[in-house]
Amino acid sequence: MPAPTPSQTVGPFYGYALPFPGGGDIAPTGHPEAITVHGYVYDGRGEPVPDALLEFWQAAPDGSMAGRPGSWRRDAATGGFLGRDGIGFTGFGRVPTGADGHWAVRTLPPPPAAPYLAVCLFARGLTHHLFTRAYVEGLGGQGQLKAIAGERGETLLTRREGARDGVFRFDIHLQGEQETVFLDFA
């Protein structure tokens, strides 16, 4: 009998080899329009999940989906990842949560036609990853939210954080009363 695969075994497996330096730096370094989207991942008891991994995809501000291939650098001696080149917009990010369940990405605002970051979540106790969206407040998409999730669509909306310009918060609740809407792409 073959050995069980990660999706058949309770992890966490995500802290090894998957996070990479600069994984949350989707926007080019120093870009004047960059925004920060951050939040926490909570389990069904409202406790932070310290060992989750989140992946993000989004369209560029002009609506293109190409990203920037070749923006990841490798160390010539070890072959390991050095991180992004800091110049191109990749449209992709991957970040782990910290001990307090916190994560953050720095990106460019998505276009009005697709005003969200697509999110894929891997976490302990999940046999399969979960998909959701983080709609950026102020960029539209309220009609999409209602069509996707009705009244619970509010769980997909990032919130501008206080007076801090360009900072948005998006918490993910895996279960419970505040459970985030997850999407099924079967």
VMD Tcl script that builds the backbone (N, CA, C; Angstrom):
set m [mol new atoms 558]
animate dup $m
set s [atomselect $m all]
$s set {name element resname resid chain x y z} {
  {N N MET 1 A 0.853 -1.183 0.000}
  {CA C MET 1 A 0.000 0.000 0.000}
  {C C MET 1 A 0.899 1.248 0.000}
  {N N PRO 2 A 0.623 2.223 -0.881}
  {CA C PRO 2 A 1.455 3.438 -0.948}
  {C C PRO 2 A 1.293 4.290 0.317}
  {N N ALA 3 A 2.296 5.104 0.572}
  {CA C ALA 3 A 2.258 6.015 1.715}
  {C C ALA 3 A 1.177 7.063 1.488}
  {N N PRO 4 A 0.546 7.543 2.564}
  {CA C PRO 4 A -0.492 8.562 2.397}
  {C C PRO 4 A 0.090 9.874 1.855}
  {N N THR 5 A -0.721 10.563 1.093}
  {CA C THR 5 A -0.333 11.875 0.565}
  {C C THR 5 A -0.620 12.935 1.619}
  {N N PRO 6 A -0.065 14.149 1.476}
  {CA C PRO 6 A -0.348 15.196 2.456}
  {C C PRO 6 A -1.836 15.466 2.649}
  {N N SER 7 A -2.654 15.388 1.589}
  {CA C SER 7 A -4.082 15.675 1.767}
  {C C SER 7 A -4.792 14.552 2.523}
  {N N GLN 8 A -4.137 13.401 2.685}
  {CA C GLN 8 A -4.721 12.305 3.452}
  {C C GLN 8 A -4.188 12.272 4.887}
  {N N THR 9 A -3.280 13.140 5.221}
  {CA C THR 9 A -2.631 13.159 6.530}
  {C C THR 9 A -2.750 14.557 7.107}
  {N N VAL 10 A -3.050 14.643 8.393}
  {CA C VAL 10 A -3.154 15.958 9.022}
  {C C VAL 10 A -1.763 16.549 9.153}
  {N N GLY 11 A -1.587 17.800 8.704}
  {CA C GLY 11 A -0.291 18.479 8.679}
  {C C GLY 11 A 0.070 19.062 10.021}
  {N N PRO 12 A 0.775 20.155 10.094}
  {CA C PRO 12 A 1.049 21.048 8.967}
  {C C PRO 12 A 2.305 20.654 8.186}
  {N N PHE 13 A 2.243 20.844 6.886}
  {CA C PHE 13 A 3.362 20.594 6.000}
  {C C PHE 13 A 3.826 21.876 5.320}
  {N N TYR 14 A 3.145 22.975 5.574}
  {CA C TYR 14 A 3.289 24.146 4.729}
  {C C TYR 14 A 4.472 25.044 5.046}
  {N N GLY 15 A 5.078 24.894 6.197}
  {CA C GLY 15 A 6.194 25.757 6.557}
  {C C GLY 15 A 7.509 25.354 5.931}
  {N N TYR 16 A 7.561 24.195 5.316}
  {CA C TYR 16 A 8.804 23.702 4.757}
  {C C TYR 16 A 8.788 23.847 3.234}
  {N N ALA 17 A 9.702 24.625 2.704}
  {CA C ALA 17 A 9.955 24.762 1.266}
  {C C ALA 17 A 8.895 25.544 0.489}
  {N N LEU 18 A 7.748 25.812 1.058}
  {CA C LEU 18 A 6.742 26.548 0.292}
  {C C LEU 18 A 6.856 28.053 0.452}
  {N N PRO 19 A 6.975 28.599 1.675}
  {CA C PRO 19 A 7.191 30.050 1.745}
  {C C PRO 19 A 8.546 30.403 1.131}
  {N N PHE 20 A 8.658 31.580 0.555}
  {CA C PHE 20 A 9.919 32.011 -0.038}
  {C C PHE 20 A 10.137 33.476 0.287}
  {N N PRO 21 A 11.380 33.932 0.287}
  {CA C PRO 21 A 11.653 35.335 0.622}
  {C C PRO 21 A 10.872 36.283 -0.286}
  {N N GLY 22 A 10.231 37.264 0.304}
  {CA C GLY 22 A 9.473 38.241 -0.474}
  {C C GLY 22 A 8.179 37.705 -1.030}
  {N N GLY 23 A 7.657 36.623 -0.466}
  {CA C GLY 23 A 6.429 36.016 -0.980}
  {C C GLY 23 A 5.220 36.924 -0.942}
  {N N GLY 24 A 5.233 37.892 -0.043}
  {CA C GLY 24 A 4.115 38.822 0.055}
  {C C GLY 24 A 4.318 40.113 -0.710}
  {N N ASP 25 A 5.445 40.235 -1.406}
  {CA C ASP 25 A 5.758 41.451 -2.169}
  {C C ASP 25 A 5.315 41.280 -3.613}
  {N N ILE 26 A 4.038 41.432 -3.848}
  {CA C ILE 26 A 3.479 41.256 -5.192}
  {C C ILE 26 A 3.744 42.496 -6.039}
  {N N ALA 27 A 3.679 43.665 -5.421}
  {CA C ALA 27 A 3.906 44.934 -6.132}
  {C C ALA 27 A 5.400 45.204 -6.256}
  {N N PRO 28 A 5.800 45.933 -7.277}
  {CA C PRO 28 A 7.201 46.346 -7.392}
  {C C PRO 28 A 7.628 47.190 -6.185}
  {N N THR 29 A 8.863 47.052 -5.795}
  {CA C THR 29 A 9.399 47.799 -4.655}
  {C C THR 29 A 9.222 49.301 -4.853}
  {N N GLY 30 A 8.687 49.984 -3.846}
  {CA C GLY 30 A 8.553 51.435 -3.875}
  {C C GLY 30 A 7.467 51.977 -4.785}
  {N N HIS 31 A 6.617 51.123 -5.332}
  {CA C HIS 31 A 5.558 51.602 -6.237}
  {C C HIS 31 A 4.620 52.537 -5.472}
  {N N PRO 32 A 4.346 53.738 -6.009}
  {CA C PRO 32 A 3.546 54.726 -5.270}
  {C C PRO 32 A 2.084 54.333 -5.063}
  {N N GLU 33 A 1.558 53.409 -5.851}
  {CA C GLU 33 A 0.157 53.011 -5.706}
  {C C GLU 33 A -0.020 51.724 -4.902}
  {N N ALA 34 A 1.077 51.181 -4.360}
  {CA C ALA 34 A 0.997 49.918 -3.631}
  {C C ALA 34 A 0.074 50.033 -2.423}
  {N N ILE 35 A -0.655 48.959 -2.166}
  {CA C ILE 35 A -1.509 48.862 -0.991}
  {C C ILE 35 A -1.049 47.648 -0.180}
  {N N THR 36 A -1.399 47.654 1.086}
  {CA C THR 36 A -1.129 46.503 1.945}
  {C C THR 36 A -2.466 45.893 2.341}
  {N N VAL 37 A -2.576 44.592 2.148}
  {CA C VAL 37 A -3.744 43.846 2.607}
  {C C VAL 37 A -3.212 42.863 3.642}
  {N N HIS 38 A -3.799 42.884 4.822}
  {CA C HIS 38 A -3.330 42.001 5.885}
  {C C HIS 38 A -4.509 41.532 6.721}
  {N N GLY 39 A -4.259 40.546 7.551}
  {CA C GLY 39 A -5.307 40.054 8.431}
  {C C GLY 39 A -4.821 38.880 9.247}
  {N N TYR 40 A -5.781 38.160 9.791}
  {CA C TYR 40 A -5.513 37.010 10.647}
  {C C TYR 40 A -6.353 35.847 10.165}
  {N N VAL 41 A -5.873 34.632 10.399}
  {CA C VAL 41 A -6.654 33.424 10.142}
  {C C VAL 41 A -7.055 32.873 11.506}
  {N N TYR 42 A -8.367 32.616 11.675}
  {CA C TYR 42 A -8.909 32.124 12.938}
  {C C TYR 42 A -9.584 30.771 12.731}
  {N N ASP 43 A -9.464 29.894 13.725}
  {CA C ASP 43 A -10.144 28.601 13.655}
  {C C ASP 43 A -11.576 28.751 14.173}
  {N N GLY 44 A -12.291 27.640 14.314}
  {CA C GLY 44 A -13.686 27.668 14.731}
  {C C GLY 44 A -13.912 28.168 16.137}
  {N N ARG 45 A -12.886 28.137 16.984}
  {CA C ARG 45 A -13.006 28.649 18.354}
  {C C ARG 45 A -12.595 30.112 18.451}
  {N N GLY 46 A -12.196 30.703 17.322}
  {CA C GLY 46 A -11.746 32.083 17.331}
  {C C GLY 46 A -10.278 32.231 17.708}
  {N N GLU 47 A -9.556 31.113 17.735}
  {CA C GLU 47 A -8.131 31.130 18.052}
  {C C GLU 47 A -7.326 31.335 16.762}
  {N N PRO 48 A -6.198 32.049 16.833}
  {CA C PRO 48 A -5.377 32.231 15.632}
  {C C PRO 48 A -4.786 30.913 15.150}
  {N N VAL 49 A -4.644 30.788 13.845}
  {CA C VAL 49 A -4.026 29.604 13.233}
  {C C VAL 49 A -2.586 29.989 12.892}
  {N N PRO 50 A -1.600 29.448 13.629}
  {CA C PRO 50 A -0.216 29.889 13.469}
  {C C PRO 50 A 0.552 29.225 12.334}
  {N N ASP 51 A -0.048 28.270 11.667}
  {CA C ASP 51 A 0.710 27.513 10.674}
  {C C ASP 51 A -0.044 27.340 9.361}
  {N N ALA 52 A -0.801 28.353 8.978}
  {CA C ALA 52 A -1.513 28.327 7.694}
  {C C ALA 52 A -0.615 28.912 6.608}
  {N N LEU 53 A -0.950 28.628 5.379}
  {CA C LEU 53 A -0.257 29.178 4.216}
  {C C LEU 53 A -1.321 29.727 3.280}
  {N N LEU 54 A -1.121 30.962 2.814}
  {CA C LEU 54 A -2.073 31.592 1.913}
  {C C LEU 54 A -1.400 31.925 0.595}
  {N N GLU 55 A -2.108 31.675 -0.498}
  {CA C GLU 55 A -1.648 32.080 -1.829}
  {C C GLU 55 A -2.643 33.091 -2.375}
  {N N PHE 56 A -2.114 34.067 -3.110}
  {CA C PHE 56 A -2.925 35.141 -3.678}
  {C C PHE 56 A -2.646 35.244 -5.168}
  {N N TRP 57 A -3.692 35.468 -5.946}
  {CA C TRP 57 A -3.579 35.765 -7.371}
  {C C TRP 57 A -4.474 36.950 -7.643}
  {N N GLN 58 A -4.060 37.767 -8.588}
  {CA C GLN 58 A -4.917 38.891 -8.968}
  {C C GLN 58 A -4.527 39.401 -10.343}
  {N N ALA 59 A -5.456 40.139 -10.936}
  {CA C ALA 59 A -5.183 40.808 -12.200}
  {C C ALA 59 A -4.367 42.071 -11.925}
  {N N ALA 60 A -3.596 42.477 -12.897}
  {CA C ALA 60 A -2.846 43.731 -12.802}
  {C C ALA 60 A -3.839 44.897 -12.873}
  {N N PRO 61 A -3.437 46.091 -12.444}
  {CA C PRO 61 A -4.349 47.242 -12.500}
  {C C PRO 61 A -4.930 47.503 -13.891}
  {N N ASP 62 A -4.213 47.115 -14.955}
  {CA C ASP 62 A -4.741 47.313 -16.306}
  {C C ASP 62 A -5.668 46.184 -16.748}
  {N N GLY 63 A -5.900 45.207 -15.870}
  {CA C GLY 63 A -6.795 44.094 -16.176}
  {C C GLY 63 A -6.103 42.878 -16.750}
  {N N SER 64 A -4.829 42.977 -17.081}
  {CA C SER 64 A -4.121 41.824 -17.656}
  {C C SER 64 A -3.864 40.775 -16.581}
  {N N MET 65 A -3.750 39.535 -17.023}
  {CA C MET 65 A -3.518 38.419 -16.106}
  {C C MET 65 A -2.140 37.790 -16.288}
  {N N ALA 66 A -1.294 38.403 -17.087}
  {CA C ALA 66 A -0.015 37.778 -17.432}
  {C C ALA 66 A 0.988 37.762 -16.292}
  {N N GLY 67 A 0.934 38.732 -15.389}
  {CA C GLY 67 A 1.952 38.799 -14.348}
  {C C GLY 67 A 3.306 39.103 -14.955}
  {N N ARG 68 A 4.344 38.749 -14.246}
  {CA C ARG 68 A 5.692 39.014 -14.746}
  {C C ARG 68 A 6.539 37.766 -14.577}
  {N N PRO 69 A 6.611 36.922 -15.591}
  {CA C PRO 69 A 7.454 35.730 -15.470}
  {C C PRO 69 A 8.928 36.129 -15.363}
  {N N GLY 70 A 9.686 35.311 -14.663}
  {CA C GLY 70 A 11.115 35.573 -14.547}
  {C C GLY 70 A 11.483 36.563 -13.471}
  {N N SER 71 A 10.530 36.949 -12.618}
  {CA C SER 71 A 10.845 37.926 -11.585}
  {C C SER 71 A 11.402 37.266 -10.319}
  {N N TRP 72 A 11.407 35.951 -10.256}
  {CA C TRP 72 A 11.951 35.249 -9.096}
  {C C TRP 72 A 13.409 34.942 -9.359}
  {N N ARG 73 A 14.255 35.204 -8.394}
  {CA C ARG 73 A 15.690 34.980 -8.554}
  {C C ARG 73 A 16.140 33.772 -7.740}
  {N N ARG 74 A 17.165 33.118 -8.246}
  {CA C ARG 74 A 17.768 31.986 -7.534}
  {C C ARG 74 A 19.220 32.313 -7.216}
  {N N ASP 75 A 19.685 31.752 -6.123}
  {CA C ASP 75 A 21.086 31.867 -5.746}
  {C C ASP 75 A 21.887 30.954 -6.669}
  {N N ALA 76 A 22.868 31.499 -7.366}
  {CA C ALA 76 A 23.653 30.711 -8.327}
  {C C ALA 76 A 24.419 29.580 -7.650}
  {N N ALA 77 A 24.814 29.765 -6.402}
  {CA C ALA 77 A 25.605 28.740 -5.715}
  {C C ALA 77 A 24.743 27.621 -5.145}
  {N N THR 78 A 23.631 27.966 -4.516}
  {CA C THR 78 A 22.818 26.954 -3.834}
  {C C THR 78 A 21.591 26.529 -4.625}
  {N N GLY 79 A 21.159 27.354 -5.560}
  {CA C GLY 79 A 19.929 27.070 -6.301}
  {C C GLY 79 A 18.676 27.480 -5.546}
  {N N GLY 80 A 18.831 27.972 -4.303}
  {CA C GLY 80 A 17.684 28.385 -3.498}
  {C C GLY 80 A 17.112 29.714 -3.968}
  {N N PHE 81 A 15.893 29.981 -3.549}
  {CA C PHE 81 A 15.235 31.229 -3.932}
  {C C PHE 81 A 15.830 32.404 -3.173}
  {N N LEU 82 A 16.126 33.465 -3.877}
  {CA C LEU 82 A 16.546 34.723 -3.262}
  {C C LEU 82 A 15.366 35.664 -3.088}
  {N N GLY 83 A 14.295 35.376 -3.775}
  {CA C GLY 83 A 13.119 36.245 -3.724}
  {C C GLY 83 A 12.887 36.911 -5.063}
  {N N ARG 84 A 12.000 37.854 -5.072}
  {CA C ARG 84 A 11.637 38.549 -6.306}
  {C C ARG 84 A 12.698 39.573 -6.673}
  {N N ASP 85 A 12.643 40.012 -7.907}
  {CA C ASP 85 A 13.604 41.027 -8.345}
  {C C ASP 85 A 13.205 42.428 -7.912}
  {N N GLY 86 A 11.965 42.617 -7.404}
  {CA C GLY 86 A 11.523 43.909 -6.901}
  {C C GLY 86 A 11.130 44.896 -7.975}
  {N N ILE 87 A 11.093 44.463 -9.225}
  {CA C ILE 87 A 10.803 45.374 -10.330}
  {C C ILE 87 A 9.437 45.105 -10.946}
  {N N GLY 88 A 9.129 43.848 -11.248}
  {CA C GLY 88 A 7.899 43.522 -11.959}
  {C C GLY 88 A 6.733 43.196 -11.050}
  {N N PHE 89 A 5.534 43.426 -11.547}
  {CA C PHE 89 A 4.307 43.025 -10.859}
  {C C PHE 89 A 4.021 41.586 -11.241}
  {N N THR 90 A 3.958 40.708 -10.258}
  {CA C THR 90 A 3.808 39.287 -10.557}
  {C C THR 90 A 2.362 38.804 -10.549}
  {N N GLY 91 A 1.501 39.449 -9.767}
  {CA C GLY 91 A 0.121 38.987 -9.666}
  {C C GLY 91 A -0.031 37.770 -8.777}
  {N N PHE 92 A 1.067 37.280 -8.169}
  {CA C PHE 92 A 1.033 36.088 -7.326}
  {C C PHE 92 A 1.827 36.323 -6.049}
  {N N GLY 93 A 1.289 35.832 -4.936}
  {CA C GLY 93 A 1.996 35.901 -3.671}
  {C C GLY 93 A 1.713 34.672 -2.837}
  {N N ARG 94 A 2.646 34.339 -1.943}
  {CA C ARG 94 A 2.460 33.206 -1.030}
  {C C ARG 94 A 3.083 33.588 0.310}
  {N N VAL 95 A 2.273 33.546 1.377}
  {CA C VAL 95 A 2.764 33.919 2.701}
  {C C VAL 95 A 2.250 32.944 3.764}
  {N N PRO 96 A 3.087 32.672 4.758}
  {CA C PRO 96 A 2.620 31.889 5.907}
  {C C PRO 96 A 2.026 32.829 6.952}
  {N N THR 97 A 1.246 32.277 7.864}
  {CA C THR 97 A 0.810 33.066 9.013}
  {C C THR 97 A 1.894 32.988 10.079}
  {N N GLY 98 A 1.958 34.016 10.905}
  {CA C GLY 98 A 2.889 34.018 12.026}
  {C C GLY 98 A 2.294 33.278 13.213}
  {N N ALA 99 A 3.001 33.269 14.324}
  {CA C ALA 99 A 2.547 32.597 15.540}
  {C C ALA 99 A 1.205 33.146 16.018}
  {N N ASP 100 A 0.911 34.401 15.679}
  {CA C ASP 100 A -0.354 35.026 16.070}
  {C C ASP 100 A -1.433 34.919 14.992}
  {N N GLY 101 A -1.168 34.144 13.931}
  {CA C GLY 101 A -2.140 33.965 12.851}
  {C C GLY 101 A -2.148 35.089 11.829}
  {N N HIS 102 A -1.217 36.052 11.941}
  {CA C HIS 102 A -1.194 37.219 11.065}
  {C C HIS 102 A -0.463 36.934 9.756}
  {N N TRP 103 A -0.938 37.566 8.696}
  {CA C TRP 103 A -0.314 37.503 7.370}
  {C C TRP 103 A -0.429 38.890 6.739}
  {N N ALA 104 A 0.377 39.152 5.710}
  {CA C ALA 104 A 0.296 40.439 5.001}
  {C C ALA 104 A 0.884 40.294 3.602}
  {N N VAL 105 A 0.288 41.011 2.650}
  {CA C VAL 105 A 0.839 41.134 1.295}
  {C C VAL 105 A 0.835 42.607 0.905}
  {N N ARG 106 A 1.784 42.976 0.059}
  {CA C ARG 106 A 1.856 44.331 -0.499}
  {C C ARG 106 A 1.668 44.166 -1.991}
  {N N THR 107 A 0.636 44.817 -2.524}
  {CA C THR 107 A 0.273 44.605 -3.919}
  {C C THR 107 A -0.211 45.911 -4.544}
  {N N LEU 108 A -0.631 45.844 -5.788}
  {CA C LEU 108 A -1.252 46.984 -6.463}
  {C C LEU 108 A -2.761 46.797 -6.443}
  {N N PRO 109 A -3.536 47.890 -6.463}
  {CA C PRO 109 A -4.990 47.744 -6.474}
  {C C PRO 109 A -5.443 46.959 -7.702}
  {N N PRO 110 A -6.314 45.980 -7.512}
  {CA C PRO 110 A -6.836 45.246 -8.664}
  {C C PRO 110 A -7.762 46.131 -9.498}
  {N N PRO 111 A -8.028 45.752 -10.746}
  {CA C PRO 111 A -8.865 46.588 -11.618}
  {C C PRO 111 A -10.341 46.515 -11.235}
  {N N PRO 112 A -11.130 47.529 -11.607}
  {CA C PRO 112 A -12.566 47.523 -11.293}
  {C C PRO 112 A -13.307 46.309 -11.860}
  {N N ALA 113 A -12.852 45.751 -12.973}
  {CA C ALA 113 A -13.527 44.591 -13.559}
  {C C ALA 113 A -13.340 43.334 -12.707}
  {N N ALA 114 A -12.277 43.254 -11.940}
  {CA C ALA 114 A -12.003 42.121 -11.044}
  {C C ALA 114 A -11.386 42.698 -9.763}
  {N N PRO 115 A -12.210 43.372 -8.928}
  {CA C PRO 115 A -11.686 44.151 -7.802}
  {C C PRO 115 A -11.358 43.317 -6.557}
  {N N TYR 116 A -10.711 42.188 -6.757}
  {CA C TYR 116 A -10.439 41.292 -5.638}
  {C C TYR 116 A -9.101 40.583 -5.800}
  {N N LEU 117 A -8.644 40.044 -4.689}
  {CA C LEU 117 A -7.517 39.125 -4.682}
  {C C LEU 117 A -8.113 37.736 -4.488}
  {N N ALA 118 A -7.778 36.801 -5.354}
  {CA C ALA 118 A -8.195 35.417 -5.169}
  {C C ALA 118 A -7.277 34.821 -4.108}
  {N N VAL 119 A -7.869 34.102 -3.140}
  {CA C VAL 119 A -7.112 33.570 -2.016}
  {C C VAL 119 A -7.309 32.062 -1.945}
  {N N CYS 120 A -6.201 31.350 -1.751}
  {CA C CYS 120 A -6.235 29.909 -1.512}
  {C C CYS 120 A -5.582 29.680 -0.158}
  {N N LEU 121 A -6.257 28.961 0.720}
  {CA C LEU 121 A -5.799 28.759 2.092}
  {C C LEU 121 A -5.517 27.286 2.358}
  {N N PHE 122 A -4.332 27.020 2.880}
  {CA C PHE 122 A -3.938 25.696 3.330}
  {C C PHE 122 A -3.745 25.802 4.845}
  {N N ALA 123 A -4.280 24.867 5.606}
  {CA C ALA 123 A -4.121 24.946 7.061}
  {C C ALA 123 A -4.266 23.564 7.686}
  {N N ARG 124 A -3.776 23.456 8.907}
  {CA C ARG 124 A -3.866 22.191 9.642}
  {C C ARG 124 A -5.320 21.763 9.771}
  {N N GLY 125 A -5.537 20.487 9.696}
  {CA C GLY 125 A -6.882 19.958 9.842}
  {C C GLY 125 A -7.716 20.012 8.578}
  {N N LEU 126 A -7.233 20.685 7.540}
  {CA C LEU 126 A -7.963 20.726 6.270}
  {C C LEU 126 A -7.382 19.645 5.356}
  {N N THR 127 A -8.228 18.769 4.876}
  {CA C THR 127 A -7.711 17.765 3.946}
  {C C THR 127 A -7.593 18.321 2.536}
  {N N HIS 128 A -8.283 19.413 2.261}
  {CA C HIS 128 A -8.173 20.093 0.966}
  {C C HIS 128 A -8.152 21.604 1.222}
  {N N HIS 129 A -7.467 22.308 0.356}
  {CA C HIS 129 A -7.374 23.760 0.505}
  {C C HIS 129 A -8.734 24.419 0.260}
  {N N LEU 130 A -8.841 25.665 0.728}
  {CA C LEU 130 A -10.070 26.438 0.591}
  {C C LEU 130 A -9.817 27.647 -0.296}
  {N N PHE 131 A -10.841 28.033 -1.066}
  {CA C PHE 131 A -10.754 29.203 -1.931}
  {C C PHE 131 A -11.721 30.271 -1.438}
  {N N THR 132 A -11.273 31.526 -1.478}
  {CA C THR 132 A -12.144 32.654 -1.187}
  {C C THR 132 A -11.649 33.851 -1.987}
  {N N ARG 133 A -12.267 34.983 -1.785}
  {CA C ARG 133 A -11.842 36.217 -2.443}
  {C C ARG 133 A -11.806 37.335 -1.419}
  {N N ALA 134 A -10.888 38.269 -1.611}
  {CA C ALA 134 A -10.788 39.462 -0.773}
  {C C ALA 134 A -11.058 40.664 -1.677}
  {N N TYR 135 A -12.298 41.163 -1.640}
  {CA C TYR 135 A -12.684 42.324 -2.435}
  {C C TYR 135 A -12.168 43.581 -1.759}
  {N N VAL 136 A -11.444 44.411 -2.499}
  {CA C VAL 136 A -10.845 45.613 -1.926}
  {C C VAL 136 A -11.892 46.718 -1.834}
  {N N GLU 137 A -12.117 47.178 -0.610}
  {CA C GLU 137 A -13.102 48.217 -0.343}
  {C C GLU 137 A -12.817 49.462 -1.195}
  {N N GLY 138 A -13.874 49.992 -1.804}
  {CA C GLY 138 A -13.757 51.214 -2.588}
  {C C GLY 138 A -13.496 50.994 -4.063}
  {N N LEU 139 A -13.312 49.741 -4.481}
  {CA C LEU 139 A -13.045 49.470 -5.897}
  {C C LEU 139 A -14.243 48.878 -6.625}
  {N N GLY 140 A -15.379 48.829 -5.988}
  {CA C GLY 140 A -16.563 48.249 -6.609}
  {C C GLY 140 A -16.689 46.788 -6.225}
  {N N GLY 141 A -17.519 46.083 -6.947}
  {CA C GLY 141 A -17.688 44.660 -6.697}
  {C C GLY 141 A -18.823 44.305 -5.760}
  {N N GLN 142 A -19.567 45.289 -5.247}
  {CA C GLN 142 A -20.647 44.972 -4.320}
  {C C GLN 142 A -21.704 44.089 -4.973}
  {N N GLY 143 A -21.957 44.299 -6.260}
  {CA C GLY 143 A -22.903 43.433 -6.966}
  {C C GLY 143 A -22.397 42.005 -7.043}
  {N N GLN 144 A -21.098 41.837 -7.266}
  {CA C GLN 144 A -20.507 40.496 -7.291}
  {C C GLN 144 A -20.617 39.833 -5.928}
  {N N LEU 145 A -20.386 40.602 -4.864}
  {CA C LEU 145 A -20.463 40.056 -3.512}
  {C C LEU 145 A -21.855 39.489 -3.235}
  {N N LYS 146 A -22.878 40.254 -3.586}
  {CA C LYS 146 A -24.251 39.828 -3.338}
  {C C LYS 146 A -24.592 38.598 -4.183}
  {N N ALA 147 A -24.135 38.578 -5.433}
  {CA C ALA 147 A -24.412 37.430 -6.304}
  {C C ALA 147 A -23.716 36.166 -5.821}
  {N N ILE 148 A -22.520 36.311 -5.299}
  {CA C ILE 148 A -21.751 35.150 -4.848}
  {C C ILE 148 A -22.251 34.618 -3.516}
  {N N ALA 149 A -22.514 35.524 -2.564}
  {CA C ALA 149 A -22.746 35.062 -1.200}
  {C C ALA 149 A -23.928 35.698 -0.490}
  {N N GLY 150 A -24.770 36.449 -1.199}
  {CA C GLY 150 A -25.918 37.067 -0.552}
  {C C GLY 150 A -25.500 37.977 0.583}
  {N N GLU 151 A -26.215 37.882 1.704}
  {CA C GLU 151 A -25.930 38.737 2.860}
  {C C GLU 151 A -24.571 38.424 3.485}
  {N N ARG 152 A -24.074 37.218 3.310}
  {CA C ARG 152 A -22.776 36.838 3.885}
  {C C ARG 152 A -21.616 37.365 3.042}
  {N N GLY 153 A -21.926 38.066 1.955}
  {CA C GLY 153 A -20.888 38.631 1.100}
  {C C GLY 153 A -19.966 39.588 1.828}
  {N N GLU 154 A -20.431 40.166 2.921}
  {CA C GLU 154 A -19.602 41.078 3.714}
  {C C GLU 154 A -18.331 40.392 4.219}
  {N N THR 155 A -18.360 39.061 4.354}
  {CA C THR 155 A -17.166 38.341 4.830}
  {C C THR 155 A -16.059 38.318 3.779}
  {N N LEU 156 A -16.384 38.750 2.557}
  {CA C LEU 156 A -15.401 38.777 1.471}
  {C C LEU 156 A -14.830 40.175 1.237}
  {N N LEU 157 A -15.224 41.130 2.042}
  {CA C LEU 157 A -14.823 42.513 1.821}
  {C C LEU 157 A -13.679 42.912 2.747}
  {N N THR 158 A -12.601 43.428 2.154}
  {CA C THR 158 A -11.536 44.009 2.971}
  {C C THR 158 A -12.048 45.337 3.504}
  {N N ARG 159 A -11.505 45.757 4.612}
  {CA C ARG 159 A -11.918 47.028 5.209}
  {C C ARG 159 A -10.719 47.951 5.303}
  {N N ARG 160 A -10.923 49.187 4.866}
  {CA C ARG 160 A -9.870 50.194 5.018}
  {C C ARG 160 A -9.581 50.318 6.507}
  {N N GLU 161 A -8.303 50.315 6.858}
  {CA C GLU 161 A -7.944 50.326 8.267}
  {C C GLU 161 A -7.690 51.741 8.761}
  {N N GLY 162 A -8.652 52.279 9.495}
  {CA C GLY 162 A -8.526 53.600 10.091}
  {C C GLY 162 A -8.105 54.660 9.104}
  {N N ALA 163 A -7.242 55.535 9.556}
  {CA C ALA 163 A -6.769 56.646 8.734}
  {C C ALA 163 A -5.543 56.263 7.919}
  {N N ARG 164 A -5.075 55.036 8.053}
  {CA C ARG 164 A -3.878 54.616 7.328}
  {C C ARG 164 A -4.207 54.438 5.853}
  {N N ASP 165 A -3.637 55.277 5.032}
  {CA C ASP 165 A -3.910 55.247 3.600}
  {C C ASP 165 A -3.301 54.000 2.967}
  {N N GLY 166 A -4.089 53.294 2.193}
  {CA C GLY 166 A -3.585 52.149 1.461}
  {C C GLY 166 A -3.408 50.893 2.281}
  {N N VAL 167 A -4.022 50.813 3.470}
  {CA C VAL 167 A -3.924 49.615 4.309}
  {C C VAL 167 A -5.333 49.056 4.506}
  {N N PHE 168 A -5.486 47.763 4.201}
  {CA C PHE 168 A -6.786 47.101 4.266}
  {C C PHE 168 A -6.661 45.831 5.102}
  {N N ARG 169 A -7.732 45.514 5.822}
  {CA C ARG 169 A -7.717 44.315 6.668}
  {C C ARG 169 A -8.733 43.307 6.166}
  {N N PHE 170 A -8.298 42.045 6.148}
  {CA C PHE 170 A -9.157 40.943 5.718}
  {C C PHE 170 A -8.868 39.738 6.605}
  {N N ASP 171 A -9.741 39.474 7.557}
  {CA C ASP 171 A -9.596 38.315 8.433}
  {C C ASP 171 A -10.343 37.134 7.825}
  {N N ILE 172 A -9.796 35.948 8.033}
  {CA C ILE 172 A -10.406 34.718 7.524}
  {C C ILE 172 A -10.795 33.861 8.720}
  {N N HIS 173 A -12.086 33.526 8.810}
  {CA C HIS 173 A -12.607 32.669 9.868}
  {C C HIS 173 A -12.986 31.335 9.232}
  {N N LEU 174 A -12.358 30.257 9.707}
  {CA C LEU 174 A -12.565 28.946 9.104}
  {C C LEU 174 A -13.920 28.336 9.425}
  {N N GLN 175 A -14.476 28.669 10.588}
  {CA C GLN 175 A -15.779 28.150 11.005}
  {C C GLN 175 A -16.425 29.159 11.938}
  {N N GLY 176 A -17.651 28.853 12.311}
  {CA C GLY 176 A -18.318 29.646 13.335}
  {C C GLY 176 A -19.226 30.719 12.779}
  {N N GLU 177 A -19.682 31.563 13.674}
  {CA C GLU 177 A -20.652 32.595 13.345}
  {C C GLU 177 A -20.141 33.580 12.301}
  {N N GLN 178 A -18.840 33.879 12.329}
  {CA C GLN 178 A -18.252 34.831 11.384}
  {C C GLN 178 A -17.557 34.135 10.208}
  {N N GLU 179 A -17.870 32.870 9.964}
  {CA C GLU 179 A -17.178 32.093 8.936}
  {C C GLU 179 A -17.116 32.839 7.603}
  {N N THR 180 A -15.928 32.874 7.043}
  {CA C THR 180 A -15.707 33.479 5.730}
  {C C THR 180 A -16.396 32.615 4.674}
  {N N VAL 181 A -16.946 33.230 3.655}
  {CA C VAL 181 A -17.528 32.486 2.542}
  {C C VAL 181 A -16.390 31.861 1.743}
  {N N PHE 182 A -16.471 30.554 1.527}
  {CA C PHE 182 A -15.495 29.845 0.710}
  {C C PHE 182 A -16.178 29.396 -0.570}
  {N N LEU 183 A -15.415 29.396 -1.656}
  {CA C LEU 183 A -15.949 29.117 -2.986}
  {C C LEU 183 A -15.639 27.692 -3.407}
  {N N ASP 184 A -16.530 27.097 -4.163}
  {CA C ASP 184 A -16.358 25.727 -4.645}
  {C C ASP 184 A -16.090 25.763 -6.141}
  {N N PHE 185 A -14.904 25.331 -6.542}
  {CA C PHE 185 A -14.542 25.303 -7.955}
  {C C PHE 185 A -14.461 23.870 -8.445}
  {N N ALA 186 A -15.454 23.085 -8.133}
  {CA C ALA 186 A -15.464 21.648 -8.507}
  {C C ALA 186 A -15.655 21.477 -9.992}
}
mol reanalyze $m
mol bondsrecalc $m
mol representation Tube
mol addrep $m
